[in-house]
Amino acid sequence: MIAKMKAKENKKLIFFSIYIFILLSLLGCSKKEALFTENIILSKEDLLKLRNPFQISDEDITDFIDINQTMEKLIKVTEGISYDIEYDRYRMISKKDAEEDIDIYFQTLKDCYAGYLPNGGDKRFQIAKNAIEADLKDEIMTRELEEIIKSHMSFVEDSHFKVGDDFTSNKWYKIDNIDIGKNNKGYFNLSNGKYIENIHEIDSLLKPSLLKEQTLCYQIFSQSESELPRKLIYDDGTFEELKSKTISSKHDNDGVIFKEFGKVPYLKFSQFYFPNEVSKVNKILDAVDKMSREDCSILDLRGNPGGNGTLVGQWVQRYTGETAIYSSDTILNLNSEIFKISNNGQTWEEFVEYNKIEIYDENHVIQKHSDKMINKDGLLIVLTDSSSASAAELLVDALHHVSNTVFIGMPTKGCISSSRSITIPMKNSRIAFQFGNMWNIFHKDYFQENRGFLPDIWVDDIDVEQLAKLLDSYDFD
């Protein structure tokens, strides 16, 4: 009898121990990690779990306002611009003429460039000026002078800041022959089930990704090819060589594309059009009206280089019914007189009210960040890549403040710290240089120039129809 009772107690103990083990195993694997353990078809709720919030910088924007930069100086610079002589890259100029160009160039930046103080001010720009002058020869070809200036101005963290023909394309790299899962035991290769021993070498590079636009895995991405691991070492002592590939944008398009995949509206447009392109602006806003009423929509910003920032505010207003809000603090070297010259389709009063502008002094205005969210029913999927830039990135930031929005694709270009407002040819060499009258400050983990905004789910080649098919299968009732 006593033996039977002990046997029953042992069975209970074993059962209880198994229950505790299972419970601890489940507790050791978070809900987010559980999505990476099996072939689970993603739900709307799953997607939203991967959404990364916006972040706000604690820097004081007024520290970067240069009261010596005035609209009088800006007007004087723009009035003196002459485009009569074309730039000849192979023309020879004297050292004296090159030095005059350099003097005017740096004085113009000091007087007008909104990124002058954020990029080091007098001390850092003087170092660059001295270095350029030291490289000048008695006679120099304009092409060589252009390259000298570029090399010594590379410290400026501003993708809109250019000298000559200076187009750059961001590249990302990924490991292309492995997909990784995770459970309470650790990270493992989805194809063979083996657990990864050298995970410490790659955990900072692991990003949530999608297989066939339906199930989650981790993949390895980096902006530096040298950072990528060469092999995976498994806990059984075996290893696997890794293969990498280069990712770049290949999603150029012309015009406005709006169509529906089942019940899922899809919108893609090649740029943020200015008010004079009325039909294209209206086509975009009409599409947004429809998207705003649907349970799920796709906005494709891949290949969109930006354009008119006013359209960003209009887009958000049509989609949410509320004014766009942003994560950055912004300074603008601007007043009503200069604004009228810009002819962007708004009055000065509308601009100030609509964008919640604060007048700092007679030469500068400020736009402050917001830490609020705009509540919006309906799932919005935003597709991005390394060519999504400038005004497109402004919309990406604004949509981080709209609930039920998820970003899929690759990081944006990282081209929104400043603006492309002024292009000036140098007096003697005719080398064109470009700079902006605006400066944005973002939290470094949230946005970085030349790195961009990071997506919630990393996918380098999206099958839009397959993704739309998944979204169309969701039950929103």
N, C-alpha and C positions, 0 to 999 in steps of 0.2 A: 504493500500500500504506500509506504513511504517512498519506495523507489519510483512508483508510478507518479506520485506527486512531484518528485524531483525532476522526472522526465518532462512532465507538463511545464514545470517552471523553466527548464532549460529551453524547451521549444519557444515559450513566450520570450525568453531572454534573447534567443537567436533572432526571432521575428522582430523584436524591438530594436536589436542592434542593426539589422538590415534596414529597418525603417529610418533609423537615425542616419545611417550611411547614405541612403538615398536622399534624405532631406538635406544633409550637409553638401552632397554633390550638387543638388539643385541650387542651394544657396551660394555655392562657390562659382556658379555660372550665372552671370547676370542675364536679364531678359534680352539685353542688346547682344551679348555673346551668343545666346541661344540661337539667334538668327543665322549664325555662321557655322553651325554644327551639322546641319543636314540640308537637303534640297527643299527648303521651305519657300513656297511661292509668296512673294512679298504682298502684304496688305497695305492699305492706306496708313494704318496705325504703325506698321513696321517702318514705313518710309519716314514718318514724322519723328520716330525715335532717333533717327540718324541726323536730324536737323541740328545744325550748329548755330548758336545764337550770335547776334552782333556783339561787338565789344567797343567800349568807349575809352579813348585816351584821356589820361589825367594831366596832359600838358596844357599850359595856358596859351591860347592862340594869340593873345595880345603881346606876348613876348616876341612874336615874329613880325609885328607891325613896325615898319620903318617910316617914321614921320617925315623923313627927308625925301621920301618918294611921293611926288606930288603930280596932280593932273596937268599942271602947267609944264612940267618937265616931259611928261608923256606926250602931250600935244606938240611940243617943240620937236621931239624926236620924230614923230609920225609925219609932221609937216615937211621935214627935211628929206624924206625918203624919195629917191629917184630910181625909176626902173628903166631909164632910157638906154643904158648899156647892158648887154647880156653878159653873163658869166662865162669866161673862157678858162677852162681848167689848165690850159697849157701856156697861158700867157706869163711872161716873166715880169716881175715888178722889183723895184729897188727895196733895199732894207729900210730906207727912210719911209717909203710909202706903206710898207708892211707894219712898221712901228706906229704910224699914224692910225692905221686900221685897228691895231690892237688897243691903242689908247682910247679911241672912240668906243670900241666894243665893250671894254670893261667899265667905262664911265656910264654907258647906256644901261648895262646890267645893274650897276649900283643905283642908278636913278629910277629905274622902271621895273626891274624883275622882282616879282612877288616872292620868289624863292631864294632871294639873295641872302637874307639872314638865316633861314632854315638850313641853307647849305654851307654855312660857315662864315658868312659876312666878309668884312674887309680882309681879315687875316688869311682866310683860306683862298679867296680870290686873288689876293696879291701874290701868294705863293705860285699860283697857276700863271699869273701874268709874267712874273719873273722867269719862270721856266720856259715859257713860250719865247720871250725875248732872247733868252740865252741860246735858243736853237736857230735863230735867224741868221741867214748868210747875207753877204753883201748884195746878192741878187737871188731871188727865190721864185720858183714856179708857184702859181696860185694853188694848184692841186697839192703841192707839198705843204704850203702854208695851212691849207685846210686840214690836212692830216695832223700837223703839229698842234693846231688848236684843239682838235677833237681829242687827241691823246691826253692833253693836260687838263681838259675840262671834264674828263670822265668821272671825276669825283661827284659831280652834280647828280643827285638822285631824282631825276625828273625825265620821264619818257617823252614829254612834249618839248623839252629843251634840246635844240638841235643846232648843228653847224653843218652847212652844206647839205648834200644829199645823204642823209644819215638814217636810213630805214633799218630798224632791227626787228628780228622776229624771235620771240621767246621759244625755247625748246624745252621739252620735258622728255624724260626717259623712263622706261618701265622694263621690268623682267617679264618676258613674254612666254615663258614655258612652264609657269607654275601658278596654281591658284591655291590659296591657303585658307583653312578653316580654323576655328577656335572653340574649345570647350573647357571644362573645369581642369582638365589635365594640361592644357597648353595649346600651342599652335601646331597644326599638322598639315601635311600635303593632302589635298582633297583627292588626288588621283591614286595615291597608294596607301593613305592612312597613317603614314609614318610621322612621328612627332619630331619637331625641329629642335636640335640641340643648341645651335648658335643663334638663337632668336634675338639675343642682346645686340647682335650686329645689324639687325634689320627692323626691329620693332618700331623705330622712329620713322621708317619709310613705308610701313604698312598702311594702306588706305582701303576703306570699304569700297567694294566694286560690285558690279553686276555681271552675272553669267547669262548670256542670251536675254538680257533685260528682264529677268524674272527672279533669279535667286542670287543670294548674297555670297560673296567670298571676300578675302583680303587679297590685294595685289601690291606689288612693290613699285613705287614711283619715286623719282628724284629729279630735281632740276640740274643736278650735276651727275654726269655719267660716271665719274670717278668714285662717287659715293655708293654706287650700286654694288651689292655683294657678288662675288665670283662663283660661290657655290653654297649649297645648303648642306649642313652636317646633321644627320639624323641620330636619334638616341640609341639606335642599334649599331652605331659605328660606321654605317655606310654614308655616302655623300652623293650629291647630284650637281653637275655643272649647270650654271644658269646662263641664259641668253637674253640679251637686252635689245631693245629697239628704240628708235627715235620717234617722238610724237610731235607733229606740227599741225597747224590748222589747214584744213583743205575744204572749207565749207563756204566759199565765196558764193554770193548770189546777187541777182540784180532785181530790184523792185520789191514788191510786197507779195508774199505768198500767204494765203489764208485758205484752209480747207479743214475738213472734218474726217477723223478716223472713227467710224461708228458714232458714238455720242461725245467724242473727245475733240474739241476745236484745237487747231494747230496754227500758230502765227509765227512767221519769220519775215524779217525785213532787213534790207542790206545796209541801212544807215538810219540815223535819227534826222529826219528831213526838216528843213527850215520852212517857215510859214509860206514862202512863195511857191512851194510844191504842194499846193492845196489838195489835189486829188489823192496823193499818196498819204498825206497826213490824215485825211478823212477816212481813207480805207483802213489805216491802222486803228484809228479810234473807233470806227464802226465794229471792227473785229473784237476790240477790247470790250465793247459794250456786250457783245454776245458771250464772250468768255466769262464776264462777270456774273452771268446768270446760270452758268453751267456748274455741275458738280465737280468737274475736273477739266483742266486745260493744259496745253503745252505752249510755252513761249520759247522760241529758239533764237538765242542771241549769238550763236556760233558764227564767226566770220563778220560780225558787226563792229566796225571800227569807231562808232560814235557819231558825233555831229551836233545837232541842236539840243542843248540841255533842257530847254523849255518843254520839249516833247516828253521828257522823262516825267515831269510834274503832271502833264496832261494824261499820260498813260496811267499813272497811279490814281489820279482823280477819277478817271473813268472806271477803273477796275474796282476801287474800294469806296468811292464816294467821299473820300477824305483827302486832305492835302498831304503830299509826300513829305516824309521825315527821313533824316539821314543820321549817320553815326559819326560824321566828321565835324570838326570845327573849321570854319573857312574864313579866310580874309580875302578881300577883293580891293585892289587899287582901283577905285571907281567912284564916280559921282554922277549926278543926273545929266550933266553936260556930255560926258563921255558916253553914258548909256544911250542917249538919244542918237548919237552917231552910229551905234552898233546896229540899229534898225532890226531888232530881233522879234518884232511882232507884239511887244508889250509896251505899255507906258511905264515910266519910272515908278509911279505910284502903285501900279499893278505888280511890278517886280518886287517892290519893298514889302507889300502886303502879302502876296502869294507865297513868297519865299521866307517870310518872317525875318526880314533883314533888319539889323540894328545899325544905325548910323554911328560910326566911331568918331570921325572928324570929317572935314570937308574933302578929304581925299581917300578915305577908306571906309568900307562897310564890313560887317561881320555877320556870319550866319552860324548860329550855335547848333550843336548836336541835340538829338532827342533820345531819351532812353525808353520811350513809349512803344507800344505795339498797336497796330491797327488790326482789330479782329475782323476776319473775313471768312465766311463759309466758302467751301469749295476748295479742292486741292489744286494748286498751281505748281507745275513742274517747269523749271527754268533750265534750259540747256546752255552751257557756256564752253568756250575753249580759249586758246591763247591769243586769238584775234578779237575777242570781245573786249573792247577798249573804250576809254574816255566816257562818253555819255552812256554807253551800254553798261559800263561799270557803275556809273551813278545810279542807274536803274537797279542793278544787282544789289547795291547797298540799300536803296529804298525798299526793295522787296524783302530784305532781311527783317524789316519792321512790319511785314504783313504776315499774319498767322497762316498756317497751312501751306506754306511755300517751301519747296525742296529744290535744291540745286544739284544737277547731275551733269557730268562731263569732265572737263579739265579746268585748271585755274585760268582766270582771266589774264589779260596781258599785263596789268599793273601799270596803268597809264592815266592816273587821275589825281596825282598829287598837285599838279598844276593844270594849266590850260594852254591851248594853242591860239593866242590872240594877236601876236605881233610877229611879222617877218620883215627883216631889214637886210638889204644888201650892203656890204661894207663899201666904203667910199672908193677905195683904189682897187682892191682885188675883186670886188663884186661878189665875194663869198656871202651867201645868205645865212643869217642866223635867226633863230626862232625862240621865243620865250613867252611866258604867260603873265597875266596881271592877277592871277588867283593862286592861293595856296591852301591845300586841305591837310589837316592833321588827323590821322587814323591811329587806332591802337595797333601796335606792331604785329601782334599775333593775328589780328583780324584782316589787315590789308598791308601789303608792302609794295612799293613801286618796283616794277620789273619782276614781281612775283604774282601779284594780283590777289583776288579773292579766291579762296579755296572752295571747291564744291563739297557738298555733303557726301555724295557718292561719286567715285572717280571712274569714269568710263571714257576711253580714248576714241572709240568708234561706235557711236550709238545707232542702233537700228530703231529708228523712230516709229515705224509701223509696229514692230514687236512691242515696244514700250507702250504705245497707245493701246494695243490689244490687251495688255495687262491692265492698264488703267480702266479700260472699257468694261473689264470683267468685275470691277468692284461694285459692291452693293452700297449705295450712299443713303438708302432709306433708313 
